[in-house]
Amino acid sequence: MKLFLKNLLFTVVVPGTVTVWLPYSWFWGRHESEPGPWHWLAYVLIAAGTAIYLRCVADFMFAGRGTPAPIDPPKTLVARGLYRYVRNPMYLGVLLVLAGEALLFPSRGFLLYIIFFWLMVNLFVMGYEEPTLRKQFGESYLDYLRTVPRWIPRFRVRP
């Protein structure tokens, strides 16, 4: 139960801020558009991104016995589920949510927000996460790096 609560807290604070609080406080109602087919696509992208994120959190909790928070990371390397296809599916899920919201809040400002998010994620992944995981998991993580791509999913399953 404690691990579930830690994951819930992280989800509310970090992705909740990035995908809910900031976009809705900065962009909601500023760019009115008539509902159209793109709104349905927006909802599909938001739902898909949320499902991806939640699946990844579940894998961190059950397989890794940790959270996405750097202060309480998984204790074992998580290389199952969506992590078999791409090393960073959680960030891709958040990006899908933002892409869906971009259809709801079409503006240059929102596009810049997504670009800034993507740059910060890349800096964090390459500057902190990957070096930290190399130290923590050693050869098993190096093997994982060689077989699973960082951003573009490879749909050939890792053995």
LODRENFI-537199 format. One record per residue: x, y, z of N, C-alpha, C, O in turn. Coordinates in steps of 0.02 Angstrom, whole numbers, plus 32768, in hexadecimal, padded with zeros to 4 digits. Each point is the difference from the previous one (the first is absolute). Example, Ala and Ser with C-alpha at 12.3 -4.5 7.8 and 13.67 -1.06 7.14 Angstrom:
! residues 2
82947EE481867FD3803B8000802D803C800080347FFF8021 7FBA80367FBB802A803B80037FD980378025801980378008 
This chain:
! residues 159
80297FC480007FD7803C8000802B803F80007FF080327FDF 80497FCC8046802C80398003801E80107FBB8004803A7FED 800F7F917FEF801C80097FBD7FCC801E7FD18010802B7FD7 7FB27FBE802E7FCA801B7FD77FF7804B800F7FF880277FD1 80097FEC806E7FF680468012803A802C7FE87FF580397FEB 80487FAD8017803980267FE67FFA800A7FB5800E80367FE7 7FDC7F967FF57FF680067FB87FC780317FF0800580277FD1 7FC77FD680567FC8802E7FF680168049800C7FEF802C7FD9 80367FDF805C801880438010802D801B7FC87FF780397FE9 80387F9E7FFF802B80157FC97FD680117FC2800C80337FE0 7FC47FA280107FD7800B7FC57FD9804180047FFC80257FCE 7FE87FE9806B7FDA803E8008802E803D7FFA7FEF80317FDF 804C7FCB8041802C803A80028025800C7FBE7FFF80387FE7 80207F957FFD802B800C7FC67FD97FFD7FBE7FF780347FE1 7FF27F9180087FDB80027FC17FBE802780077FE8801C7FCF 7FFC7FE5806D7FC38027800A800C804A7FF37FD680227FE4 80637FF78032801180467FF4800D800D7FB67FE880317FE4 803F7FA27FFD801380087FBA7FC47FFA7FD07FFC80257FCF 7FD77FAC803F7FCA7FF37FD17FBC801C80137FD380047FD7 8025801080687FBE801A80158006804880187FE5802E7FE0 803D7FDC805780008042801F801B80377FD27FDE80327FF4 805F7FC57FF1801D80347FD57FD8800B7FC07FEE80397FF0 80047F927FE97FDA800C7FC27FBB8020800C7FEC802D7FDB 7FF17FBC80577FBD801A800B80018046801F7FD380287FF3 805F7FE7803580048043801C801B80337FCE7FED803A8001 803F7FB07FD2801D802E7FCF7FD880067FC07FFE80367FE2 7FE27F9380087FE480007FBD7FB57FF77FFC7FE3800F7FCB 7FFC7FDB80697FB87FF37FFE7FDA80417FF3800A80328022 7FCB7FCC7FAC7FD580397FF0802280397FDB7FDE80307FED 80617FCC8007802380357FDC7FFA7FF97FB5800780317FDB 7FEE7F94800E7FFC7FF27FB87FC27FD77FF380037FC27FFD 7FC680607FFA7FC17FDE7FF480007FE37FB9801680217FD1 7FD27FA480287FF87FE27FBE7FC07FD780017FEC7FE58034 7FF680177F937FC47FD87FFA80117FB6800780317FE97FE3 7FA77FF28043800D7FB880047FFC7FE17FBA7FD480107FD8 805A7FC4801C80017FDD7FBF80207FBC8009800B7FE98038 80037FF77F91801D7FBC800380427FFE802680107FCD8020 801780697FDD8040800180247FF67FFB804C802D7FEA8023 7F99802C7FF57FF47FFA80487FFB7FB6801480187FED8036 7FC87FEB7FA07FFD7FB8801080457FE27FFE80127FD6802B 8017803E7FA480447FE87FFD80278016803F80287FDA801B 7FCB80637FFB8020801A803D7FF07FD2803B802D7FEE8026 7F9580007FE17FEC7FD68039801E7FBA7FFB80117FE28032 7FF580057F9180207FBE7FF5804A8004801480197FD38022 800A80627FC980468007801180098008804C802E7FE2801C 7FA7804580038005800980497FF37FBF802480247FEF802F 7FAA7FEB7FBB7FF27FC0802080397FCE7FF580137FDC802F 800880227F9480377FD17FF2803D8013802980217FD4801C 7FF0806C7FE7803A801680277FF87FF1804A802F7FEB8021 7F94801F7FF97FF37FF1804680077FB6800D801C7FEC8033 7FC97FEA7FA080057FB8800980497FE97FFE80147FD58028 801380477FAB80477FEF7FFC80238012804280257FD8801C 7FCF80657FFB801F8016803E7FED7FD2803A802C7FEA8026 7F9480077FE17FE97FD68038801D7FB97FFC80117FE38033 7FF580027F91801E7FBE7FF780498001801780177FD18021 800D80647FCE80468006801480078007804B802D7FE2801E 7FA7804580028002800680487FF47FBC802180217FEE8031 7FAF7FED7FB47FF27FBD801B803E7FD37FF9800F7FDB802F 801380297F99803D7FD87FF880368015803180247FD6801C 7FE3806B7FF08030801980317FEE7FE68045802C7FED8027 7F9480137FE87FE97FEB804380087FB5800A801D7FEA8032 7FCA7FEE7F9F7FFD7FB8800A80417FDC7FEC80157FD28023 800980417FA6803E7FDF7FEA803D80208020802F7FDE8014 7FD180657FF0803B802380197FFF800F804A80338011801D 7F927FEA80027FF7800F80478017804780118021800C8033 7FCD80247FA080128046800C7FCF802E7FDE7FC77FEE7FF0 804F804F80067FD680347FE2802780227FC7803C7FF47FF8 7FA280367FE1802480277FCD802A8038801E8029801E7FDE 7FCD7FF1806280258037802080497FEE800980107FC98018 801D80647FD580487FF1800880147FF2804980327FDF800C 7FA7803A802480127FF380467FEA7FBB801880147FEB8036 7FC27FF37FA37FE97FBC80127FF97FD67FC17FC97FE87FF0 806F800E7FEB7FFB7FDC7FC17FF57FB5800A80067FE78038 7FE97FF67F927FF97FB7800480407FDF8019803880187FF3 7FBF7FB28031803A7FDC801D801E7FCF7FCE803B7FEF8005 7F9C7FFC7FCB80187FD47FCB7FF180207FBC7FD180287FFA 80577FC77FD47FF7801C7FBD7FBD7FE97FE47FF17FC57FFF 7FE7806B7FEC7FBF7FF07FE280097FFC7FB4800C80327FDF 7FEE7F91800780087FF47FB97FC77FD67FE580087FD87FD2 7FBD8030804D7FC67FDB7FEB7FCA80307FE88009803D8003 7FC07FA87FE57FCA802B7FE98016802B7FC680227FE87FD2 7FCD805880308013802E7FCB804B800D7FFE801A80157FCC 80087FDE806B80488009800380267FCD7FD5803C80067FF7 7FA27FC87FF0801F7FD17FD18009801F7FBB80297FE97FD9 7FAF804B80187FFF801E7FBE802480437FFB801B80117FCC 7FE68013806B8020804280018014800F80487FDE7FED8030 805B80357FD8801B800C80447FD98033802980048000803D 7FD8802C7FA27FDF803780247FB680067FF07FEA80367FED 7FF07F9580197FB980057FEE7FD88030802C7FCE801C7FEA 80477FED80547FDC802C802D800180487FE57FCD80227FFF 806D7FF57FEC800580427FE37FD980057FBF7FE180337FF1 80207F987FE87FD980007FC17FB58004800F7FDB80207FDB 800F7FBF805B7FBA800680147FED804780127FCC80197FEC 80608008803A7FF3804680128000802C7FC17FD7802D7FFA 80567FC57FD8800280257FC17FBF7FF77FD87FE880307FE1 7FFD7F94801F7FBF7FF47FDE7FC8802980207FD6801C7FDE 802A7FE880657FCE80298022800880487FEA7FCE80227FF0 806F7FF7800F800C80457FEA7FEC800B7FB77FE680357FEF 80277F9A7FE77FEC80067FB97FB480057FFB7FE680277FD8 7FF77FB1804F7FB7800480007FE9804480197FD1801D7FE3 804E7FFC80507FED8042801A801080377FCE7FDD80337FFD 80577FC47FDB801180317FCC7FC780077FCE7FF580357FE3 7FE77F9480127FC580037FD37FC7802580227FD6801E7FDE 80277FE080637FCB802380258011804A800A7FD4802B8001 806D7FE4800780178045800C803080157FC9803B800B800D 7FAE7FFA7FB5802F800E7FCA801D804680067FDD80327FFB 80657FD0800F802180418004804B7FF67FF8801B7FCA800C 8006806B7FE180487FFF7FFB801E7FF6804680327FDD8008 7FAE8041802A80187FF9804580007FB88018802F7FEA8021 7F9C7FF27FCE7FFC7FBA801580347FD57FDC801E7FD4801D 7FED803B7FA380347FDD7FDB8044800C801F80287FD28007 7FE6806C800C80408010802180057FDC804380367FEA8014 7F92801080107FFE7FDC803F80147FB67FF680287FE58026 7FBD7FFC7FA680107FBA7FF1804A7FF97FED80227FD18016 7FF7805C7FC180467FFE7FEC802E8007803D80317FDC8007 7FBE8054802680268009803D7FFE7FC1802B80347FEA8019 7F927FF87FEE7FF97FC18026802E7FCB7FE280257FDF8024 7FD980187F9A80267FCC7FDF804B800C800880267FD0800B 7FF0806F7FF18047800F800B80167FF0804880357FE2800A 7FA18030802680117FF3804680027FB4800E802B7FE98025 7FA77FF27FBE80007FB88009803F7FE17FE3801F7FD5801F 7FF480417FA5803D7FE67FE1803E800F802A802A7FD4800A 7FDB8069800F80388012802B80017FD5803F80357FE98016 7F91800D80087FFB7FD8803D80127FB77FF280267FE28026 7FBF80017FA5800D7FBA7FF0804A7FF57FF2801F7FD2801C 7FFF80577FB980457FF57FED80328018803580377FE48007 7FB78050801F802E801B80317FFC7FE18045803080018025 7F957FE47FED7FF87FE380437FEB7FB77FFE80217FD5801C 7FA6801D7FC47FE47FBC8004802F7FCA7FE6800E7FD08022 800980397FA080287FCB7FE280427FF5802780117FC6800D 8014806F8004803D7FF380287FF17FE0804480267FD58017 7FA4804080097FED7FE380407FEE7FB67FFA80157FD78029 7FC580187FA37FED7FBA7FF6803C7FD57FED80037FC68013 802D80577FC8803D7FDB7FF180247FEC804080177FC88008 7FEF8068802680217FF280407FD97FCE802A801D7FD3801E 7FA180367FE37FD67FD6802C7FFB7FB87FE780037FD18028 7FF480267F967FF17FBD7FE680397FE17FD77FFB7FC67FEC 8039805F8006803B7FE57FE07FF47FE07FBC7FE0801D7FD4 803B7FA780257FFF7FDD7FBF7FBA7FF27FE77FF480037FC4 7FDD7FEF80697FBB7FF27FE97FE2803E7FDF7FD97FFB7FD1 8038804180497FE6803D7FE18024800E7FBE7FE180177FD1 80607FDB802B802480097FC17FE47FD37FCA7FFA80147FC6 7FF57FAE804C7FE07FD37FD17FBC801C7FEA7FEF7FFD7FC5 7FEC801D806A7FBF801F7FF18009803B7FD07FD980087FD2 805A80228039800E80387FD4800E7FEA7FB87FEB80207FD0 80377FA8802A80127FE67FBE7FC47FE37FDB80007FFF7FC2 7FCE7FEA80627FC97FDC7FDF7FBE80267FFD7FD47FED7FD9 80248048804E7FC080248002800E804A7FF18029801F8022 7FB57FFD7FAC800C80467FED7FE5803180347FD27FF18026 804C804B7FDB7FED803380317FBA801C7FF37FD88004802E 801880107F937FC280257FF47FD27FE17FCC7FC380048007 80577FDD7FC67FD67FE47FCB7FF57FB68010802F7FD97FFE 7F93801480127FF47FBA801280147FD07FC97FF4800B7FC5 802B7FBF805080107FC87FD47FD07FC980127FFF7FE88039 7FD880057F977FCB7FD1801080167FB77FFB7FD77FD28007 806980247FEF801C7FBD800680117FF7804A80278027801C 7FBC7FA9800380077FF7804980477FEE8012801F7FD67FE0 7FF9804A805580417FF0801C7FFC7FBA801F7FD17FF18025 80617FE47FCD7FFE7FBC801D800A8000804A7FFF7FCB801F 
